[in-house]
Amino acid sequence: MTAAPLTAARPLRCWVPRGVYAPQADTRLLGRALCRERITEKTDVLELGTGSGVLAVAAARLGGRVTAVDISWRAVVVAWINALLNGQRLRVRHGDLTTAVPGGRRFDLVIANPPYVPAPSGAPPRGFARAWDAGTDGRLLIDRICDTAPKVLRPAGTLLIVHSHLCGTGATLTRLAAAGLRAQVVDRTRLPFGRVLRSRLDWLRERGLAADGTFEELVVIRAELA
């Protein structure tokens, strides 16, 4: 059992078994952006790729009516358990991003911490690697979220998405604009490469993705329907 200090309130209780993405720096960065949103009991929130469910639970604690989805059955169960541990209610669904949402449902806020690590293999990731590997450019799920988020947002709805600069901050801003969203970077943090990135450092350097040594910048992008 761990505590995830995502808000100014008491830390969230978070149980994360092996095989589920544990809250890390990207989770905390997105959590801080989440806390700045005006979430009330009338705010419908959708989290795409909930993992441990800690961000969905944080949104529920802020008052939102939260739907959390994940393609991993294990993550679905863990998110539900973490909601119970924190005395919050979530609607947790199994499925692939927005396809898990019943047709026609719209949300005021969509949040996502998708896999974004560039991977040497272009093949779809398998097993636990699905929590971070995202194709050779790191955009396997990011592009899909950029394209489909407007279809599940209400007018004046907001998308919050976090990812590394390694998969292209400018590319995400451009893609969101093409989808009809006004987007900007609202948070940044710089940190050393983690275990996965260090293990593929030579490959990253060959692709010109490690020009800044062994550090990456995480960004949170906030986008609104134009």
Residue, then its C-alpha position, 0 to 999 in steps of 0.5 A: m500500500t502506498a500513498a499518492p500525494l496528488t492534492a493539497a488534501r490528505p494523500l490518497r491510498c493507492w494499492v498497485p500490484r505487479g502488472v499495473y502502472a504505479p503513480q510516478a512523476d507524470t501522474r503527479l504532474l497531471g494530478r496538479a493540473l487536474c486540481r486546478e480545474r473547476i470540478t463540481e458535483k455536476t462535472d462529468v470526467l473521463e479518464l482514458g487508460t486509468g491504470s491504478g485509478v489514482l487520478a480518477v479517484a482524485a477527480a472523484r474526491l474533488g466532486g466529479r462524476v468519474t468514468a475510468v477506462d482501461i484495456s487491462w482487466r487487471a487495471v480495471v479491478v485495481a482502479w475499482i479497489n483503489a476507489l473503495l480504499n478512498g471511499q469514492r465512487l467510480r464507473v470503471r469500464h474495460g475497453d480501448l480508450t473512447t470505444a469503452v464509452p457508451g455511444g453518445r456520452r459526452f464529458d466536461l473533462v477528459i484526462a489521459n496519461p497514455p503510454y508515450v515511450p518510443a520503442p525500438s520495435g514497431a510491433p504492438p507492445r505486449g504484457f506490462a510494456r503496454a503501460w509505457d511503450a508506444g511505437t517507434d515515435g511514442r505516439l501510438l495512443i497519443d494521436r488516437i486521443c488527440d483525434t477522438a477526444p473532441k467526439v466525447l467532449r461537451p462544448a467548452g470541454t477540456l482535455l488534459i494529457v501528459h507525455s514526454h517531449l521525446c514523442g513531440t510536444g509540437a506534434t501534439l499541439t498541431r494534432l489537437a489544433a487540427a482536431g478543433l481544439r485550442a491547446q497549450v502547455v500548462d505544466r513542465t518538469r525535467l527529470p532524469f531518464g528512468r530505467v526503461l529509457r536508460s535501457r534503450l539509450d543507444w537507440l534513442r541517441e541514434r534517432g537523435l532523441a537523447a540530444d539533451g543527455t539523459f534527461e527528459e521533459l514531461v509536459v501537460i497539455r490543456a486543450e479546449l474545444a474551439 
